[in-house]
Amino acid sequence: MVTKTVRLGLLAIGWLGMTPVAWAEQSNAENLGKTKHLANQPVEGLVAADQTIKTGKSLSQQPPASTVKDWIAQIKASQVQIISVNLEQTEAGLQMTLDTTDGTLETPATTVSENTLVAEIPNAVLSLPEEETFEQVNPVLGIALVSVTSLPNDQVRVAITGTDAPPTAEITASASGLAFAVLPGTVSTEGTEEEELEITVTAEQSGSEYFVPEAGVTRTDTPILDTPASVFVVPRQVFEDQGITKFSDALRTTPGVSQTSAPNANFNNVNIRGFDVSSPSLRNGVPEAFSFSLPRDLSNVERLEVLSGPASIVGGQISPGGIINIVTKQPLSSPFYELSASYGSFNTFDGGVDLSGPLNSDQTLSYRFNASYLHSDTRVDVDNVDVDRISIAPVLRWDISDQTKLTFEGLYLNSKTPQRTGLPAVGTVLDNPNGEVPRDQFVGEPDFDGNDRQIIQVGYNLEHQLSDNWKLHHTFRYNNFQIEQREAFADALQDDLRTLERSVFFGQDNFNNFQATAYITGQFETGPFTHKLSTGIDYSFEEDFFNFTFGSVDAGNIDIFEPVFTGIEGPIPVAEIQGRDTNRGIGLYLQDQLSLLDDRLIFVLGGRIDFIRSSTESFSDGTPEESQSDTAFSPRVGILFKPIENVSLYGSFSRSFQQVTGISATGELFSPSRGTQYEVGVKADWLDKRLSTTLAFFDITQSNVLTTDPNNPAFEIQTGEQHSRGVELSAQGEILPNWNVIASYAYTDAKVTEDNNIPVGNRFANVPEHSASLWTTYTIPSGSLAGLGFGLGLFYVGERQGDLENSFQIPSYFRTDAAIYYKRDRFKIGLNVKNLFDIDYIESSDDILRVNVADPLTVQLSVSYEF
């Protein structure tokens, strides 16, 4: 922008004898800074009134400027602003108009690159309401993409990509803008019908399906490049290309994330930077305050956003490892209909429907409806150990006015999976003199074991634009979450290393959860600072009615090499616990993001105070209600400097907390555990913002960890401490046209630093010291093979400890995935192969009696069609 060129060079014009044009070009190239201190200085002698500035307009044609501030305003006013982009289907092809403010756009020359017609419009800026770019996919037959984007040096690029051949365009200039009469290249239309025009405006994509420049996990619209924290986004295209149906699998390419759940389990736990992250998560930026791991389905998920490290300022009670924001699909302003299905190994079937569009003529009402069904057998070699999942997710948006939008969203998810499919470490990971236990062995009870989870969720989200710079956000959500878990639980492996002692566990939970959030975001200036302020309040209430039963197994023990399943006719109760837990929380937060030096230097100052209360009462023995209240303050401080426009250096300090209930031997209530992180890093956007990279160094300490009281072993004290530090490197985006990549590497040194019963120096369970991942795809853009693509995935996970006592180690593994697919207009077919070389490896460990064996080679064929 011109404002970025009027810099310290103003003083140099007279001193160095440079013309204004030469100075403007050099100043823009060198990105000199600081204009504000010159804004009220006189311009006489600096710029001749009849000199032509970069815009090509003569200053002598305008009223004389008395200050540099006035002169800058004159230059900005000379630019032509494109305020809207409109598409209209014609009989011959497509009519596109670029509407402007007062001013005439120059008729641009056009160039052709492969199947794309490109026009670069000089002396123009793109100024769309609340958006950064315009993109429309498949607007008419023969046109694959229309995009309008801003370029440096006050230019706007129009790119129109043909399906099979480059289109042509006749461009006409008028006082109100530019008109493009677009004709598709040669393409056969035999047997097809005209397709309805679809218009979508989005600021999420920058030309690459794998690169998302902004994330809502911080509750601001700040670009990731300008955020002094590690933020990694997994867009939907990635887990579609990988053929992923399980939530935790979609995070495999995220740096510092390791798996802790079994394949095909209802548990979706992962480790981030060494610490378990099972709950809560964010859903569209609002905390999910459940204390249990929720079932997940990806059919209505647009992307996953991971904010690594302590971040209680956005999530309240969270793990020191970080938090995951689940962004769901929202209604579209044009009709969209998609059917999809897949079939693969273990008799796995997955079918889904995705429907969206307006409900009335003025498009003030629109909807989105996603539904899916999945059934799968598992790798275990017995019947009745299956996965069944059904998901229904409706969304309705009402644009009440230009300033106010109200969105209603619902979810019904019923997921049934095995409770556990793990095997004892002895015989799988460790040596067993009897030989190795078959990897597909099952040591539970197939007609009894199961984990059934159901969630019903309804709520609304209100957004109101208070003014040009201030917006109000309000969300209310009600959830009912029901769990039934049945398990022939592994208690011990006898000395013969083949007889497994088991007991029965049967548990039921019924959660009711209410969540409400209200916050305001806005922007204002004080002196040289530009402020982005976010402040709000979160409220949550959760109650859990529980019923747990423990007993012995009538069939007795089981041989892990030759299991005989006799069934469980009914447990003999040893203990039965019934009761009610409640959790209440109110969180108040304030965050200010201050920027100066033309947004090159950014400071983030914020804090959150939480008031939480938990209580429990037993219905079984009449024990009176016990409760505990805590208060916790969680600050966040960050600084970011951009030496050049596409590179940022940052440092940050942040904290998190989690309530710890109970009392010490002296009768004192436990304090919340605290996570404290220091982080520094560097981020860069490359290739015209099509590729993003991040390098981060972090140091996290979790304090107030419970450990055995050495003076009274029946009690615990909070003198334990755990520490994690490491390095993370990630890259995602498009490195060449049609070549996408998402990759990461992490070094994580996570250890116990203080404890009374765990040896100091022991490593965390399931946390590899080294891990790396790469997923990449390439699609042939033109010719007879246009639309044919290939994908390759490489996943390395180093050796890990199997438990916190470090009693056994899980070997490292290197897994290879592959894909081949074909996209043509609205049709796609793909074949995904996971674990291509059929390696045996352990995914994760619960303890020495339960290590989770990974799936062997699996194949999945999928098809989808948009209409």
HELIX and SHEET records of a PDB file:
HELIX    1   1 VAL A    2  LYS A    4  5                                   3    
HELIX    2   2 GLY A    9  LEU A   16  1                                   8    
HELIX    3   3 PRO A   20  GLU A   30  1                                  11    
HELIX    4   4 LYS A   36  LEU A   38  5                                   3    
HELIX    5   5 LEU A   59  GLN A   61  5                                   3    
HELIX    6   6 VAL A   68  SER A   78  1                                  11    
HELIX    7   7 GLY A  216  THR A  218  5                                   3    
HELIX    8   8 ILE A  224  ASP A  226  5                                   3    
HELIX    9   9 ARG A  236  ASP A  241  1                                   6    
HELIX   10  10 SER A  248  LEU A  251  5                                   4    
HELIX   11  11 SER A  312  GLY A  315  1                                   4    
SHEET    1   A 5 ALA A 124  LEU A 126  0                                        
SHEET    2   A 5 VAL A  80  GLN A  89  1                                        
SHEET    3   A 5 LEU A  94  THR A 100 -1                                        
SHEET    4   A 5 GLY A 177  LEU A 183 -1                                        
SHEET    5   A 5 THR A 168  SER A 174 -1                                        
SHEET    1   B 5 THR A 110  SER A 113  0                                        
SHEET    2   B 5 THR A 116  PRO A 122 -1                                        
SHEET    3   B 5 GLN A 155  GLY A 162 -1                                        
SHEET    4   B 5 ILE A 143  LEU A 151 -1                                        
SHEET    5   B 5 PHE A 134  VAL A 140 -1                                        
SHEET    1   C 5 VAL A 231  PRO A 235  0                                        
SHEET    2   C 5 VAL A 301  SER A 308 -1                                        
SHEET    3   C 5 GLY A 322  THR A 328 -1                                        
SHEET    4   C 5 LEU A 282  ARG A 283  1                                        
SHEET    5   C 5 VAL A 286  PRO A 287 -1                                        
SHEET    1   D 3 VAL A 257  GLN A 259  0                                        
SHEET    2   D 3 VAL A 270  ILE A 272 -1                                        
SHEET    3   D 3 PHE A 275  VAL A 277 -1                                        
SHEET    1   E23 ILE A 558  ASP A 559  0                                        
SHEET    2   E23 THR A 499  THR A 526 -1                                        
SHEET    3   E23 TRP A 470  LEU A 493 -1                                        
SHEET    4   E23 GLY A 450  GLN A 465 -1                                        
SHEET    5   E23 THR A 404  THR A 417 -1                                        
SHEET    6   E23 VAL A 387  ASP A 399 -1                                        
SHEET    7   E23 LEU A 365  SER A 376 -1                                        
SHEET    8   E23 THR A 348  PRO A 358 -1                                        
SHEET    9   E23 PHE A 336  GLY A 344 -1                                        
SHEET   10   E23 THR A 858  GLU A 866 -1                                        
SHEET   11   E23 PHE A 827  LYS A 834 -1                                        
SHEET   12   E23 TYR A 813  ARG A 824 -1                                        
SHEET   13   E23 LEU A 788  VAL A 797 -1                                        
SHEET   14   E23 HIS A 770  THR A 779 -1                                        
SHEET   15   E23 TRP A 739  GLU A 754 -1                                        
SHEET   16   E23 GLU A 716  LEU A 736 -1                                        
SHEET   17   E23 LEU A 691  THR A 708 -1                                        
SHEET   18   E23 SER A 673  TRP A 686 -1                                        
SHEET   19   E23 VAL A 647  GLN A 658 -1                                        
SHEET   20   E23 GLU A 626  ILE A 644 -1                                        
SHEET   21   E23 LEU A 601  SER A 618 -1                                        
SHEET   22   E23 ILE A 572  LEU A 596 -1                                        
SHEET   23   E23 PHE A 529  SER A 552 -1                                        
SHEET    1   F 2 ARG A 800  GLN A 801  0                                        
SHEET    2   F 2 GLN A 809  ILE A 810 -1                                        
SHEET    1   G 2 ILE A 842  ASP A 847  0                                        
SHEET    2   G 2 ARG A 850  VAL A 853 -1                                        
END                                                                             
